[in-house]
């Protein structure tokens, strides 16, 4: 039985921040594109379409470059399925469902608990040393996200039509944190590419019970705008974003990498301004300042 050694941290911080920055930018774009996709697809069907095409791409990569993949160990079959099913299927379905019945501000505020949950879980299960500087940085960034969610845009509100929607998004945040923590442990035996591909392929099997005739009906009438949203979500936030996320987790402590997620609502608001004409207020700048200040403290600790 062979065990992969975890790669040492990158000495070149510019390369690391590039690796980490790319998925953060793509995930920020994902929120407005999810809104666009939900105009024509149900939450379940958008999840199915997104993960189906991702799996097709990953299978093609496995066929073209099989030597790039770490051999699967039998003992990891169930953990890989659970990792993919909870961290991908449950996460995306919960987020897609929640965004239908609550404001984007409310959804982003709940999703912003992921870094906090990651820090708590990392301390418990990975025995990571969480310093006061990291805690203060995370708190400051969270305050920034709250300001952006409440007052960052003219139409910002914490409107929630159904409590179930809020619960669904919180469950998405929880499993999103678990996906990173559990994945960090499995990165000791698998490369970032291998782990991402195996998690998607095994986890996506959990979508089978969600298949329905509505999928064919909605896909057959999908507009170019809808197809564009789906393909963007497939290629950039998912295929590229998830692989690079595990690369980043392999190089640095979970608390430092997770804190970078606070940049997502900042960038998402900016992108929404250009994509769906969402107005930005001066309070957005205040919130963004707190987010950036907090991230500087967290990353200064790790440099």
N, C-alpha and C positions, 0 to 999 in steps of 0.2 A: 504494500500500500504506500503510495507516494503522497507527500503533503507539500503543497506549495508554500514557499516562504514568502512572507509579506514583503513587498518592495519597500526599501527605505524611503523616507520623505524626500521630495525633490529639493535639491539645493537651489535651483533657479526658481525664485518665487514668481517671476513673470510667467513662466511656463505653467506653473500651478494655477495661478489666477486666470490664465487663459482657459485651461482645462475646466475650471470651476465656473468661469464666467459664461461660457457658451451655453450650458444647459440652463443656467439662471435666465439668460436672455430669451431662450426658446420657450421656457415654461411661462415667462411673463407674457409672451405672445399667445400662449395657449388659451388663456382665459377669454379674450375677445373672440378667438376662433371657435371655441366651444359654444359661445353664445350664437355664433353664425350657424354652426352645425345643428344646434337644437331647434333652429327655425324650421328644419325640414325632417329631422330625425328624432325619434324618441331617445331618452337617456340610454336605454338598453341597446337600441340599434346603433347609436353613435359609438358606444363602447365596443360592440361587436365589430363594426366596420373598422374602427381604429386598430384594435388588437389583431384582427384577421390579417390585414395588410402588413402589419408589423411582423407577424409570424411568417408570412410568405417571404418577406425580405430576409429575415433571419435564416430561414431554411435555404434560400439561395446562397447566402454567405457560407453556410455549412457545407453545401455541395461544392462550391468553388474553392473554398480554402479550409478543408477539414483539419489541417495541421495547426490551425490557429486556436483550436478548441481543446480544453482540458478534458480528459476522459472522466465520464460520470462514475461516481462511486455508488454502489447499490444502496448504501445506508443513507444517501442523500436524496433519494428519489422522492420520498414523502416531504422532507423539508423543502425541496425545490418547488414541489407543487404548492405547498402551503405558502411559501414565500411569494410565488407568482400570483396565486389566487387572491390572497389577502391584499398584498401590496400593489397589485395591478388591477385585477378585475373588480374587487370590492372598492378600491380607491376611486377608480374612474367612474364606476357606476354610481357610487355615493355622491361624488362631486357633481356629475351630470344631473342626477336626480335633484339634488339640493338647489342647483342654480336655476331650476325651473320655478321654484316656489319661494325664493328669497332673493333679496337684492344682492348685487355683486359685492357691495360693501360688507354686508353681513357674512357672506361666504368667505371673502378674503380674510376677514377678521378671525373666523374660526380656523381656517387653514393656517393662519399665522401662529397657531399653537404648536405646529409641528416641531420647530426648533426647540421649544421648551420641553416638549415630550421627548425629543431625542436626547437632550442633556440629561434628563432624569433617567431614561432607560440606559444611556451609556454609562452613567455612574453606577447603576445597579448591576447590569449584565456584562459590561465590558471593563468595569473597574477603572474607568478613565478618571484622571484627576481633574476635577472641575474647580478652577481657581475663582477667587472673588472678581478678578478682572473680567473673566468670561461671563460670570453671572451678571455683573453690572452692565456689560456690553449688550447682552441678550435682553435685559430689562429695558434699556434705552431704545433698542431697536423695536421692541414690542410696543413701547409707548408711541414711537413714530408710526407704526402700522395702525394703531388705534386712531391717531389723529387723522391719518390719510383716509381710513375707512369711514370715519364720522363726518369729517369736514373737508376732505381733500378734493371733492368734486361738488358741483352745484346741486346735483341730484343725489348726493350720497345720503343713504339712510340705512337703518338696520331693520328694514321691513322683512318680516318672516310670516308667510301665509300659513304654514303648517309647522308645528313643533317637530314633526317627523323629518322635515327637510333639514332643520338644524341638526338633528340627531344624525342624519345620514352624512352630512358634511363633517361633523365631529368624528364619526367613525372613520371617514376617509382620512382625516388628519392623523388619527391614532394608528391606523394600519400603514399610513405613509411613513410614520416614524419607525414603526416596527420593521418595515421593509429595509430601511437603512441600517438599523441595528443588527438584524438577523443576517443581512447581506454582508456586513462587516466581518462577522464570524466566518461565513462561508468563503470570503475572499482569501482566507488562509489556505484554501485548497483549490480555488478556481481563479482563473484570470477574470478581469472585469467583463470582457466580451463574452466569455463562456457563461459566467453566472447570469448575466443579463439575458442572453439568448435562452438558456435552460429555464429560467424563471418565467419568461414569456410563453415559451412553448408548452410547458407543463401547466402553468397557471391558467392559460387561456382555455384549457379543457373545461374549466368551470363555467364557461359561457354557454355550453351546449344546452343546458336547461332553459336558457333565455331565448333560444331561437323560436321565432314565430312567423306566420305568414306576412305579418306587417313589415318584416324586414325586406322582403321582395317587393312589396307594394311601394314602400318609401324609397328604396334604392332605385327602382325603375323610373321614378319621377324626380330624382335628385337633379337639381340644376347645376350648371357649371360652378356657380358660387359655392354650392353645397359640396361638390366634389373637391373644389379647391381647399375648402376648410378641412375636409377629412384627410386629404393627402398631405397638407401642411402638418396637421397633428400627427400623422403617421411618421413622416420622415424626420422632422426637426425636433419637436419636444420629446418624441418617444424613442425612435431608433438612435439618433445621435445623443439626445439629452440623457437618456438612462445609462448608456454605456459610459459616457464621460463622468456621470455622477459616481459610478462605482470606481472609476479610475481615481477620482478625487478622494473618495472615502478610503481608498487603499493607501493614499499618501499622507493623509493628515488625520488627527483625532476627530471623532464624530461631532463633538460639540463645536469645533471651529468650522467644519464644513457645513453643518446644519444651520448655523447662524446666518450663512449667506442667503438662505431662503427668504430672509426679510427684505431682500432686494426685489423679490418677485412682485409684490404689490406696488412698489414704487414704479418699476418699469412697466408693469401691466397698465397702470393708470395713464402713463405717458402714451403707450401704444394705443390705448382705447381712445385717447383724445384724437389721434390721427385716423384710426380705423372706423370708429363708430361715433365720432364727434361728441365725445363726452367732455364737458367743460371742467377745467381745473381751477381751483381757488388758491389764494395765497397761503392758506393753511397746509396745502399739499407740500409747499416748500419747507414749512416748519417741520412737518412730519418726516419728510425726506432727510432733513438735517439730522434728526434724532436717529433715524435708521443708519445713516452713513457713519455718524459718530459712534454708535454702538458697534458696528462692524469693524471700525478702525481699532477699537479697544480689543475686540476678540482676536483679530488677525495680528495685532501688535504683540499679543501674548504668544502667538504661535510662530512668529518669525524668529 
